[in-house]
Structure formats: structure tokens, C-alpha cells
């Protein structure tokens, strides 16, 4: 299920603080996964995971469906590059993460929308985002129904630059947000480039990590 070159997201606890890092699968054989040295999502620095450390790993399986499993770091290896080994549980013990359970982050972004059926285009802003979809404000002059197909484009801010994201999406729900006093619609990405989805995962995981840290400091 995990292929060489797949991104692996590692979550662990260090000094009572949640940490997240990104790595890549280097080899998969005999129930053991070897990954490149992970890079911390927050600092961008290489992290060294010690033997016996309990972790939670996530990866994108077939059809860009995310999976999660728990494991323990087995140690380091160099063959020919430095790697970290961990056990892979049987497939039936891996937890499939449903689309609605993608990590979601609050995000106010400028979004361009094109509605396929109505040949209509408009500009709006998002309220939150995940690797599986986006929620946007619905302008008063726009009419739409759940199930309609549309296309979205927006720029995702990063630490050093922005990434342009485009996707085909389907309207899942239209609702009135009393707190914001605005009509909104939630969109599920139907077609999106794997690289763009990885960027969204990283963005949302970083936002979730910061939220946890803020909660711990309160």
C-alpha cells in the first residue's frame, strides 16, 4: 500500500509538546518501512527520531485516500543513504481517514470560482480549507445547488512563497452562517493534483500544530 517515494507524515511527542514532520518512503520490504530523515513542519529542520519512540504515521494510499497507523521507531540504517526504520502493521490494522476527517484549518483566502453549468465566474473568499475541500462565502447574486460542478483557483501562503492551487470541485452543502451573517457553501475537491493536495495537507497540519501549541500555552 505504501510505495517508494510516497510522503509519510510523522506525529510524535517531544518534551510534552506535539510535533509533526514530513518524510518519504525509501524502501518497503518484509513488513518494515524505511524513511528518509524527517523534516519538521514548523522549523524546516531535520529531526532525529530515537529508537523506541512511539509515532503516528499518515500517508496517501490508492486514489489519494489518506491512511493512518501507529508504529515504533526501530532505529537508524545507512544503505546507502541514512534512513529510519519502523514496522508497518497489516493493512487491516491501518485506519482509513474519511474525507470529512481531513485536517481542516481556518483560512481567509481570495478564491476564483467558475461554475461549469451556468458559465458564470465570480470572486469570493474562503473561511476554512482542508486537503479534501474548501468552504467559501457565497455572493448574494449567485444561485447554486448541491451537486453542481465548479472550478476553484487560489494561492496558498507558505513560509517563503505562495503556491497556486487549482481544482475541480463539487458543491456538497449550502448553508447560512449566523455568526458570520453570510451564506456559505462547502466544496469537495473532485480532481486535484497530488502535489497540490500534499501542499494543502502540510498547510493544514502546520495550522493544527500551532493551534495545539496555543491551547497548551493557555
Buried (B, 14 or more C-beta within 10 A) or exposed (E): EBEEEBBBBBBBEEEEEBBBBBBBBBBBEEEBBBBBBBBBBBEEEEBEBEEEBEBBBBBBBEEBEBBBBBBEBBEBBEEEEBBBBBEBEEEEEBBEBEBEEBBBBEBEBEBBBBBEEEEBEBEBEBBBBBBBBBBBBBEEEBEBEEEBBBBBEBBBEEEEEEBEBEBBBBBBEBEEEEEEEBBBBBBBBEEBEEEBBBBBBBBBBBBBBEEBBEEEEE
